[in-house]
């Protein structure tokens, strides 16, 4: 997962945080290391959520989600089966990546 930001409108964004999920939720581009919560695990370079409350918590205060005029969040997500009401939530206060179905986030 990548987070890129800029300090003013119209300025090119630069990479500020990168989560490779190789062994944990460490930030390899900054110091905003995440925490795996409620059974989220790392497997194959991705976070695996169990669909029953597992998620990745990122430190919003360190990332400063509300401090930038522009922010890009790039990630991919897969699910083992088609689920029509699947949703993924990215909330600013807790910078939480949560999926309500079994899924893989990278």
Buried (B, 14 or more C-beta within 10 A) or exposed (E): BBBBBBEEEEEEBEEBBBBBBEEBBBBEBBEBBBEBBEEBEBEEEBBBBBBEEBBBBBBBEBBBBEEBEEBEBEBEBEBEEEBEEBEBEBEEEBBBBBBBBBBBBB
